[in-house]
Amino acid sequence: MRILALPGDGIGPEITAATIEVLEAADRRYGLGLRIESADIGLKALAEHGTTLPDPILQRIPQVEGVILGPVSHYEYPPIEKGGINPSGGLRTKFNLYANIRPCRSRPDLSILKKPMDLVIVRENTEGFYSDRNMFAGSGEFMPDPDLALSVRKISAAACRRIAEAAFRLATTRRRKVTAVHKANVLKLSDGLFLREVRKVATAFPDVVLEELIVDATAALLIRQPDRFDVLVTTNMFGDILSDEASELSGSLGLGGSLNQGDDICVAQAQHGSAPDIAGLDKANPTSLILSTAMLLDWLAERHAAPHFASAARGIEAAVEAALADPAGRTADLAGPLGTAAFATRIAGAVSLGERHPR
């Protein structure tokens, strides 16, 4: 199995190195047969190649089995015409990575919640209000004159249908409830179309309960009643905001895994940004990218009928949870004593000693 690592900007190289250390430990322990390669994107690629997302990388991605994408500082990039492509959005649209899967589970002494959270947000990943990726040509955002800016929200039946199908399939493996999050009381046409397609998909899953909830209420109930949710499905921007909220409530944005999933290509990506203010200081928490990579192993396990990949994912998750449960095993952002490298070494060591399951 070939894995392509794209470290990115800011803390990206540090947390990617930490993740690869853990992944290599899992490879040795579970016999995954991985071949890990790396290539530059972001500001380093811009300086060397004139673009933040070089064509050779786009050509390589379909040839590998999985991708690990570090955070990028796309807010600092030049305009697209000067090479400043957002690699995250670029990969999602180029390879039709339409499902962003973001699980959130609270840890008792890290969460501010009074009730436990254990949910997954399934976010449509290719259109919505994201104007840098929702048009075939040109941008969905424009200014007719210097004092008027307009942004187009793109919602298609096909995209709504496939993200709903992903959510309902996931719910059949969990507690069999899907909450469709919307703002159809205001966005009557676009979110009305979203709900229409979700309801159609729901008829094919009679054993899964469908709940419909306005996004404002969802944001509040994530705090007050987080235990009512199982799988949430929603459009791009709502999903982005709610998943960040849920991760912070459950412990930290740095603890949330994230997977960009298409029919044939899958990209593990940290849920947080590039944090350039702490880059190179050994202060970054690599948990998000490590857990995202465990999700990638699960995707590979299902796609290639390879149960030892699923065992490796469980081993990584167990090692992370054991470290987070111990105040001495946490990074500085969680009031712990460990730096990025020491945390990675601890997780890798635990993975190396983990229980092996039959292939």
BAGUDO-937279 format. One record per residue (C-alpha): x, y, z. Coordinates in steps of 0.1 Angstrom, whole numbers, plus 5000, padded with zeros to 4 digits. Example, Ala and Ser with C-alpha at 12.3 -4.5 7.8 and 13.67 -1.06 7.14 Angstrom:
BEGIN
512349555078;513749895071;
//
This chain:
BEGIN
500050005000;501450344989;500750645011;501551005000;502351255027;501951625019;503251805050;501952155042;502752485060;503352605096;503152315120;502352085091;505851925087;506051865125;502651695129;503151505097;506451365109;504851265141;502051095123;504450905100;506350785131;503050645145;502050505111;505450325107;505050165141;501550045131;503049915098;505649705117;503249585143;500349485120;502249395088;500549665066;503249665039;503150045036;505450255013;505350615025;506550895003;506451265007;506151574985;505951954991;502852164988;502052515001;504552795005;507552575000;506252444967;505252794957;508852914962;510352614943;507752554916;505652874914;502452704926;501252574960;499852254943;502252134916;500951914888;503151614896;501351574929;497951584912;499251314888;500651104916;497551104939;495450864918;498450624917;498650584955;496250414979;495950705004;496951065011;497951245044;497451615041;498951855066;497452195074;498152485050;498352855054;496152935024;495153275039;498753385032;498853264996;498953494966;495953504942;495253184923;496553334891;499953374908;500053014920;498153044953;495852744951;494352624983;495552264983;492652155006;489952284984;491852204952;492151834961;488551814972;487251944938;489851784916;489251434930;485551474939;486151414977;482551494984;482251365020;484151525049;483751285079;484451435113;483851235144;483651405178;483751215211;484251385245;486851285270;485651325306;488351555320;489051745288;485551835277;483452125291;480251935284;477951815312;476751525290;478851295268;479251355231;479751075206;478751185171;479951215135;479351515113;479051425076;479751745057;479251795020;482651895007;482552034972;479952324969;477752534992;479052885000;482652794993;483253024964;486752894957;485452554946;481752564937;482052674901;483352494870;485052814859;485653134877;484753214913;481453204931;482253534947;482553864928;482254244930;480154434904;481554754918;484054844946;481354874972;479254564965;480354204970;478253904961;478653534968;476753244952;475752944971;475652634950;473452334961;472852054936;470551754940;473351514931;475651634958;472951644984;471851284975;475351134977;476251305010;472951185025;473750835013;477150855030;475450965062;472750705063;475250425055;477450545084;474350555107;473650185101;476950105117;476250325148;473050415166;470850445136;469850815137;470551095112;470051465119;469751675088;470952025097;469552315076;468352665074;465352605052;463252855070;465353125053;467252945025;463952805012;465152694978;468652574984;468152405018;464752305006;466452114979;468951965004;466051835026;464151704996;467151474987;467851375023;464151265027;464351064995;467450885006;465850815040;463150605024;465850345015;466950325052;463750255071;465650135102;467350475105;465550765122;465651095104;465451415124;465451765108;466952055128;467652415120;471352505123;470852765150;469152505173;471852245164;474552485176;472852535209;471852165214;475452055208;476152225241;473052145261;472151805248;475151655229;474051305237;470951335215;473051325183;474451035164;475251125127;474651485115;474551555078;474651905064;475952135037;479552265034;479752575055;477352465082;479252145086;482552325088;481352555116;479452285136;482352035135;484752295149;482252375176;481752005184;485451935185;486152235209;483252125231;484551765232;488051865243;489952055216;490052135179;493351955180;491751625189;489351595160;489951355132;488851445096;488651245064;487951375029;486451075011;485451014975;484450704957;488050614948;490450854966;490650935003;492651215021;493351225058;493551585070;493951755103;490851945113;492752255125;494852515108;498652565103;499352765135;502452945121;502953115155;504152785171;505752635140;509152475147;508752505185;507852145192;504552265207;501952135182;499551865192;499551605164;496551415176;494151535149;496351415121;497151095138;493451015143;492651125108;495250875095;493650605116;490450685098;492350645065;493450295076;489750205083;488850335048;491650115033;490449815054;487049835039;488049915004;490649635002;489049385025;492049415047;491049355084;494549405097;494349765086;491249805108;493149645136;495949895131;493450175132;492050045165;495550015179;496350375170;493150505185;493650305217;497150435221;495950795217;493050755241;495450605267;497850895264;495051155266;493650985297;496951045315;497751405323;501451315319;500751185284;499351515270;500751795250;501152155262;497852275248;496152025271;498252135301;500551835296;504351815296;504951665262;506151825230;505151715195;508051465191;507751315226;503951265222;504551095189;507150865204;504850775232;501950685208;504250495185;505650295214;502150205226;501150105191;504249885189;503149695220;499449685210;497349365206;497649205172;494449065157;494348785131;494548895095;
//
